Amino acid sequence: MSVTIYHNPRCSKSRQTLALLEQRGIKPKIIEYLATPPSAAEIKHLLKLLDLHPRDLLRTKEDEYRQAQLDDPNVSDADIIHAMIKYPRLIERPIVVAGNKAALGRPPENVLKIL
């Protein structure tokens, strides 16, 4: 089974999740999503695997969240996804995909249930 992690090396939870995978002998494909933001289709796929709505995957404490006025409950899912593409820091991390399942690594142990 292939495993992918959407990773931010500056994030402690992301580093801990990657270390957890590696301790179990898993060598995941690492996507540094800040350097290579996912497309709208990829975000929609991740949301489906995570069983989340776009708003559920937002980091609400980032400056870009306020700049893009995403605190407005009337902002559409499409606009939220567009903001995630434009400002990838808004995407909660890390996301681990294993086969046809995904989990947020918050806490890192969350990913164990999909392996």
N, CA and C atoms as an extended XYZ file, in Angstrom:
345
Properties=species:S:1:pos:R:3:atomname:S:1:resname:S:1:resid:I:1 pbc="F F F"
N         0.842       -1.168        0.000 N   MET     1
C         0.000        0.000        0.000 CA  MET     1
C         0.896        1.242        0.000 C   MET     1
N         0.579        2.172       -0.880 N   SER     2
C         1.361        3.407       -0.922 CA  SER     2
C         0.811        4.381        0.116 C   SER     2
N         1.727        5.148        0.704 N   VAL     3
C         1.370        6.124        1.719 CA  VAL     3
C         1.951        7.468        1.298 C   VAL     3
N         1.139        8.501        1.401 N   THR     4
C         1.552        9.860        1.061 CA  THR     4
C         1.281       10.751        2.256 C   THR     4
N         2.197       11.674        2.508 N   ILE     5
C         1.979       12.665        3.556 CA  ILE     5
C         2.086       14.055        2.948 C   ILE     5
N         1.061       14.860        3.205 N   TYR     6
C         1.098       16.283        2.847 CA  TYR     6
C         1.755       16.955        4.045 C   TYR     6
N         2.973       17.399        3.843 N   HIS     7
C         3.898       17.704        4.925 CA  HIS     7
C         4.379       19.139        4.887 C   HIS     7
N         4.528       19.702        6.082 N   ASN     8
C         5.191       20.992        6.250 CA  ASN     8
C         6.332       20.742        7.223 C   ASN     8
N         7.575       20.751        6.752 N   PRO     9
C         8.694       20.419        7.631 CA  PRO     9
C         8.882       21.395        8.792 C   PRO     9
N         8.265       22.549        8.736 N   ARG    10
C         8.375       23.521        9.828 CA  ARG    10
C         7.335       23.283       10.921 C   ARG    10
N         6.402       22.381       10.697 N   CYS    11
C         5.323       22.092       11.638 CA  CYS    11
C         5.697       20.901       12.517 C   CYS    11
N         5.637       21.074       13.826 N   SER    12
C         6.035       19.985       14.731 CA  SER    12
C         5.123       18.771       14.592 C   SER    12
N         3.825       18.961       14.447 N   LYS    13
C         2.907       17.816       14.289 CA  LYS    13
C         3.189       17.074       12.992 C   LYS    13
N         3.524       17.807       11.963 N   SER    14
C         3.851       17.185       10.686 CA  SER    14
C         5.142       16.364       10.814 C   SER    14
N         6.139       16.924       11.473 N   ARG    15
C         7.400       16.194       11.688 CA  ARG    15
C         7.170       14.962       12.554 C   ARG    15
N         6.346       15.093       13.588 N   GLN    16
C         6.057       13.955       14.467 CA  GLN    16
C         5.310       12.849       13.713 C   GLN    16
N         4.391       13.246       12.863 N   THR    17
C         3.633       12.263       12.088 CA  THR    17
C         4.550       11.532       11.110 C   THR    17
N         5.418       12.266       10.442 N   LEU    18
C         6.373       11.643        9.530 CA  LEU    18
C         7.277       10.676       10.291 C   LEU    18
N         7.754       11.086       11.457 N   ALA    19
C         8.613       10.210       12.265 CA  ALA    19
C         7.858        8.951       12.691 C   ALA    19
N         6.589        9.094       13.045 N   LEU    20
C         5.768        7.944       13.433 CA  LEU    20
C         5.665        6.936       12.294 C   LEU    20
N         5.449        7.442       11.084 N   LEU    21
C         5.387        6.559        9.919 CA  LEU    21
C         6.718        5.857        9.706 C   LEU    21
N         7.798        6.629        9.745 N   GLU    22
C         9.127        6.062        9.497 CA  GLU    22
C         9.511        5.046       10.569 C   GLU    22
N         9.100        5.261       11.826 N   GLN    23
C         9.373        4.305       12.895 CA  GLN    23
C         8.687        2.974       12.643 C   GLN    23
N         7.639        2.995       11.869 N   ARG    24
C         6.914        1.761       11.527 CA  ARG    24
C         7.384        1.180       10.197 C   ARG    24
N         8.500        1.698        9.710 N   GLY    25
C         9.075        1.172        8.475 CA  GLY    25
C         8.392        1.657        7.215 C   GLY    25
N         7.574        2.673        7.328 N   ILE    26
C         6.853        3.217        6.175 CA  ILE    26
C         7.655        4.374        5.610 C   ILE    26
N         7.911        4.314        4.332 N   LYS    27
C         8.615        5.394        3.639 CA  LYS    27
C         7.593        6.086        2.735 C   LYS    27
N         6.911        7.088        3.272 N   PRO    28
C         5.840        7.714        2.493 CA  PRO    28
C         6.371        8.628        1.394 C   PRO    28
N         5.537        8.820        0.406 N   LYS    29
C         5.794        9.875       -0.562 CA  LYS    29
C         5.511       11.183        0.174 C   LYS    29
N         6.465       12.097        0.135 N   ILE    30
C         6.326       13.351        0.866 CA  ILE    30
C         5.994       14.474       -0.112 C   ILE    30
N         4.873       15.121        0.131 N   ILE    31
C         4.478       16.278       -0.664 CA  ILE    31
C         4.555       17.490        0.250 C   ILE    31
N         5.517       18.349       -0.008 N   GLU    32
C         5.607       19.595        0.744 CA  GLU    32
C         4.607       20.559        0.102 C   GLU    32
N         3.409       20.551        0.655 N   TYR    33
C         2.278       21.217        0.003 CA  TYR    33
C         2.400       22.736       -0.048 C   TYR    33
N         3.287       23.322        0.754 N   LEU    34
C         3.471       24.769        0.645 CA  LEU    34
C         4.241       25.112       -0.628 C   LEU    34
N         5.158       24.224       -1.016 N   ALA    35
C         5.937       24.422       -2.244 CA  ALA    35
C         5.159       23.938       -3.468 C   ALA    35
N         4.347       22.902       -3.285 N   THR    36
C         3.568       22.315       -4.370 CA  THR    36
C         2.121       22.194       -3.904 C   THR    36
N         1.370       23.295       -3.959 N   PRO    37
C        -0.016       23.248       -3.471 CA  PRO    37
C        -0.871       22.261       -4.277 C   PRO    37
N        -1.777       21.580       -3.586 N   PRO    38
C        -2.677       20.670       -4.304 CA  PRO    38
C        -3.663       21.450       -5.172 C   PRO    38
N        -4.119       20.809       -6.210 N   SER    39
C        -5.129       21.400       -7.089 CA  SER    39
C        -6.503       21.311       -6.416 C   SER    39
N        -7.476       21.959       -7.026 N   ALA    40
C        -8.848       21.877       -6.518 CA  ALA    40
C        -9.323       20.426       -6.503 C   ALA    40
N        -9.018       19.691       -7.564 N   ALA    41
C        -9.427       18.283       -7.627 CA  ALA    41
C        -8.764       17.470       -6.519 C   ALA    41
N        -7.486       17.743       -6.247 N   GLU    42
C        -6.791       17.019       -5.177 CA  GLU    42
C        -7.389       17.353       -3.815 C   GLU    42
N        -7.685       18.625       -3.583 N   ILE    43
C        -8.288       19.015       -2.305 CA  ILE    43
C        -9.650       18.345       -2.139 C   ILE    43
N       -10.451       18.341       -3.199 N   LYS    44
C       -11.760       17.691       -3.132 CA  LYS    44
C       -11.619       16.202       -2.842 C   LYS    44
N       -10.620       15.572       -3.456 N   HIS    45
C       -10.372       14.140       -3.211 CA  HIS    45
C        -9.970       13.914       -1.751 C   HIS    45
N        -9.071       14.755       -1.234 N   LEU    46
C        -8.656       14.630        0.161 CA  LEU    46
C        -9.838       14.829        1.103 C   LEU    46
N       -10.669       15.815        0.814 N   LEU    47
C       -11.848       16.063        1.642 CA  LEU    47
C       -12.773       14.854        1.652 C   LEU    47
N       -12.938       14.236        0.500 N   LYS    48
C       -13.793       13.050        0.419 CA  LYS    48
C       -13.207       11.914        1.263 C   LYS    48
N       -11.890       11.692        1.124 N   LEU    49
C       -11.246       10.623        1.894 CA  LEU    49
C       -11.306       10.906        3.396 C   LEU    49
N       -11.189       12.171        3.766 N   LEU    50
C       -11.226       12.561        5.176 CA  LEU    50
C       -12.651       12.655        5.716 C   LEU    50
N       -13.629       12.668        4.812 N   ASP    51
C       -15.031       12.853        5.162 CA  ASP    51
C       -15.226       14.184        5.898 C   ASP    51
N       -14.647       15.236        5.312 N   LEU    52
C       -14.735       16.580        5.878 CA  LEU    52
C       -15.291       17.554        4.848 C   LEU    52
N       -15.827       18.643        5.345 N   HIS    53
C       -16.222       19.770        4.505 CA  HIS    53
C       -15.023       20.703        4.394 C   HIS    53
N       -14.937       21.506        3.352 N   PRO    54
C       -13.783       22.393        3.187 CA  PRO    54
C       -13.490       23.248        4.427 C   PRO    54
N       -14.510       23.781        5.042 N   ARG    55
C       -14.298       24.636        6.219 CA  ARG    55
C       -13.618       23.865        7.360 C   ARG    55
N       -13.875       22.553        7.433 N   ASP    56
C       -13.293       21.721        8.493 CA  ASP    56
C       -11.790       21.533        8.339 C   ASP    56
N       -11.263       21.818        7.164 N   LEU    57
C        -9.848       21.618        6.879 CA  LEU    57
C        -9.060       22.927        6.923 C   LEU    57
N        -9.727       24.000        7.342 N   LEU    58
C        -9.079       25.314        7.384 CA  LEU    58
C        -8.335       25.551        8.692 C   LEU    58
N        -7.181       26.181        8.564 N   ARG    59
C        -6.441       26.681        9.725 CA  ARG    59
C        -6.927       28.114        9.949 C   ARG    59
N        -7.707       28.300       10.982 N   THR    60
C        -8.392       29.577       11.184 CA  THR    60
C        -7.524       30.640       11.850 C   THR    60
N        -6.351       30.289       12.320 N   LYS    61
C        -5.506       31.278       12.995 CA  LYS    61
C        -4.466       31.907       12.077 C   LYS    61
N        -4.457       31.515       10.820 N   GLU    62
C        -3.520       32.081        9.853 CA  GLU    62
C        -4.011       33.461        9.415 C   GLU    62
N        -3.083       34.363        9.137 N   ASP    63
C        -3.443       35.706        8.671 CA  ASP    63
C        -4.285       35.646        7.396 C   ASP    63
N        -3.966       34.706        6.530 N   GLU    64
C        -4.679       34.584        5.258 CA  GLU    64
C        -6.164       34.266        5.469 C   GLU    64
N        -6.484       33.615        6.568 N   TYR    65
C        -7.880       33.296        6.878 CA  TYR    65
C        -8.700       34.585        7.000 C   TYR    65
N        -8.149       35.547        7.724 N   ARG    66
C        -8.842       36.829        7.892 CA  ARG    66
C        -8.780       37.655        6.606 C   ARG    66
N        -7.626       37.638        5.944 N   GLN    67
C        -7.475       38.416        4.706 CA  GLN    67
C        -8.484       37.981        3.651 C   GLN    67
N        -8.704       36.683        3.556 N   ALA    68
C        -9.642       36.156        2.563 CA  ALA    68
C       -11.091       36.188        3.069 C   ALA    68
N       -11.292       36.718        4.270 N   GLN    69
C       -12.614       36.846        4.889 CA  GLN    69
C       -13.351       35.506        4.983 C   GLN    69
N       -12.590       34.472        5.311 N   LEU    70
C       -13.170       33.133        5.398 CA  LEU    70
C       -13.951       32.903        6.681 C   LEU    70
N       -13.908       33.865        7.588 N   ASP    71
C       -14.705       33.753        8.802 CA  ASP    71
C       -16.190       34.008        8.529 C   ASP    71
N       -16.514       34.498        7.346 N   ASP    72
C       -17.899       34.709        6.937 CA  ASP    72
C       -18.529       33.336        6.665 C   ASP    72
N       -19.572       32.957        7.421 N   PRO    73
C       -20.173       31.626        7.225 CA  PRO    73
C       -20.831       31.445        5.857 C   PRO    73
N       -21.021       32.532        5.109 N   ASN    74
C       -21.653       32.441        3.793 CA  ASN    74
C       -20.666       32.178        2.665 C   ASN    74
N       -19.371       32.106        2.979 N   VAL    75
C       -18.373       31.810        1.944 CA  VAL    75
C       -18.617       30.381        1.457 C   VAL    75
N       -18.660       30.214        0.159 N   SER    76
C       -18.973       28.907       -0.423 CA  SER    76
C       -17.808       27.935       -0.296 C   SER    76
N       -18.125       26.657       -0.401 N   ASP    77
C       -17.089       25.621       -0.397 CA  ASP    77
C       -16.092       25.852       -1.528 C   ASP    77
N       -16.589       26.236       -2.690 N   ALA    78
C       -15.702       26.483       -3.839 CA  ALA    78
C       -14.733       27.623       -3.540 C   ALA    78
N       -15.230       28.668       -2.882 N   ASP    79
C       -14.355       29.790       -2.535 CA  ASP    79
C       -13.329       29.390       -1.476 C   ASP    79
N       -13.726       28.540       -0.547 N   ILE    80
C       -12.779       28.051        0.462 CA  ILE    80
C       -11.688       27.232       -0.208 C   ILE    80
N       -12.047       26.359       -1.117 N   ILE    81
C       -11.066       25.543       -1.831 CA  ILE    81
C       -10.138       26.441       -2.648 C   ILE    81
N       -10.696       27.434       -3.301 N   HIS    82
C        -9.867       28.380       -4.059 CA  HIS    82
C        -8.871       29.077       -3.134 C   HIS    82
N        -9.317       29.465       -1.943 N   ALA    83
C        -8.421       30.117       -0.977 CA  ALA    83
C        -7.310       29.161       -0.537 C   ALA    83
N        -7.629       27.875       -0.385 N   MET    84
C        -6.611       26.889        0.001 CA  MET    84
C        -5.542       26.743       -1.084 C   MET    84
N        -5.951       26.874       -2.328 N   ILE    85
C        -4.988       26.793       -3.436 CA  ILE    85
C        -4.114       28.050       -3.441 C   ILE    85
N        -4.748       29.195       -3.272 N   LYS    86
C        -4.025       30.456       -3.290 CA  LYS    86
C        -3.134       30.613       -2.057 C   LYS    86
N        -3.622       30.152       -0.913 N   TYR    87
C        -2.903       30.256        0.361 CA  TYR    87
C        -2.801       28.862        0.996 C   TYR    87
N        -1.891       28.022        0.549 N   PRO    88
C        -1.846       26.647        1.059 CA  PRO    88
C        -1.601       26.546        2.567 C   PRO    88
N        -1.099       27.623        3.194 N   ARG    89
C        -0.935       27.595        4.657 CA  ARG    89
C        -2.262       27.396        5.370 C   ARG    89
N        -3.361       27.663        4.673 N   LEU    90
C        -4.686       27.499        5.265 CA  LEU    90
C        -5.083       26.038        5.443 C   LEU    90
N        -4.395       25.135        4.773 N   ILE    91
C        -4.747       23.717        4.827 CA  ILE    91
C        -4.202       23.109        6.118 C   ILE    91
N        -5.099       22.495        6.885 N   GLU    92
C        -4.675       21.810        8.107 CA  GLU    92
C        -3.711       20.691        7.751 C   GLU    92
N        -2.756       20.463        8.609 N   ARG    93
C        -1.704       19.495        8.326 CA  ARG    93
C        -1.361       18.714        9.562 C   ARG    93
N        -0.671       17.621        9.356 N   PRO    94
C        -0.407       16.929        8.103 CA  PRO    94
C        -1.593       16.039        7.720 C   PRO    94
N        -1.671       15.753        6.454 N   ILE    95
C        -2.667       14.811        5.953 CA  ILE    95
C        -1.909       13.596        5.446 C   ILE    95
N        -2.320       12.420        5.896 N   VAL    96
C        -1.706       11.182        5.438 CA  VAL    96
C        -2.758       10.400        4.664 C   VAL    96
N        -2.363        9.930        3.486 N   VAL    97
C        -3.238        9.110        2.646 CA  VAL    97
C        -2.596        7.736        2.531 C   VAL    97
N        -3.371        6.715        2.849 N   ALA    98
C        -2.918        5.326        2.736 CA  ALA    98
C        -3.981        4.562        1.962 C   ALA    98
N        -3.640        4.184        0.725 N   GLY    99
C        -4.630        3.527       -0.124 CA  GLY    99
C        -5.794        4.459       -0.388 C   GLY    99
N        -6.998        4.022       -0.006 N   ASN   100
C        -8.191        4.852       -0.223 CA  ASN   100
C        -8.719        5.447        1.078 C   ASN   100
N        -7.803        5.654        2.041 N   LYS   101
C        -8.166        6.255        3.320 CA  LYS   101
C        -7.229        7.419        3.601 C   LYS   101
N        -7.700        8.348        4.413 N   ALA   102
C        -6.862        9.490        4.797 CA  ALA   102
C        -7.170        9.859        6.243 C   ALA   102
N        -6.180       10.499        6.871 N   ALA   103
C        -6.351       10.961        8.249 CA  ALA   103
C        -5.500       12.199        8.468 C   ALA   103
N        -5.974       13.054        9.350 N   LEU   104
C        -5.184       14.204        9.794 CA  LEU   104
C        -4.282       13.741       10.934 C   LEU   104
N        -3.045       14.165       10.889 N   GLY   105
C        -2.099       13.800       11.931 CA  GLY   105
C        -2.154       14.731       13.117 C   GLY   105
N        -3.336       14.982       13.618 N   ARG   106
C        -3.528       15.830       14.809 CA  ARG   106
C        -4.464       15.109       15.746 C   ARG   106
N        -3.955       14.380       16.691 N   PRO   107
C        -2.549       14.116       16.975 CA  PRO   107
C        -1.967       13.118       15.984 C   PRO   107
N        -0.642       13.000       15.968 N   PRO   108
C         0.003       12.103       15.001 CA  PRO   108
C        -0.540       10.674       15.030 C   PRO   108
N        -0.940       10.193       16.186 N   GLU   109
C        -1.444        8.820       16.316 CA  GLU   109
C        -2.726        8.583       15.522 C   GLU   109
N        -3.408        9.628       15.115 N   ASN   110
C        -4.613        9.486       14.287 CA  ASN   110
C        -4.355        8.688       13.029 C   ASN   110
N        -3.136        8.809       12.482 N   VAL   111
C        -2.858        8.137       11.211 CA  VAL   111
C        -2.760        6.629       11.362 C   VAL   111
N        -2.559        6.131       12.566 N   LEU   112
C        -2.406        4.696       12.765 CA  LEU   112
C        -3.664        3.932       12.371 C   LEU   112
N        -4.814        4.554       12.506 N   LYS   113
C        -6.069        3.841       12.199 CA  LYS   113
C        -6.278        3.600       10.712 C   LYS   113
N        -5.498        4.256        9.853 N   ILE   114
C        -5.668        4.031        8.402 CA  ILE   114
C        -4.568        3.154        7.820 C   ILE   114
N        -3.617        2.759        8.656 N   LEU   115
C        -2.490        1.945        8.141 CA  LEU   115
C        -2.802        0.468        8.190 C   LEU   115
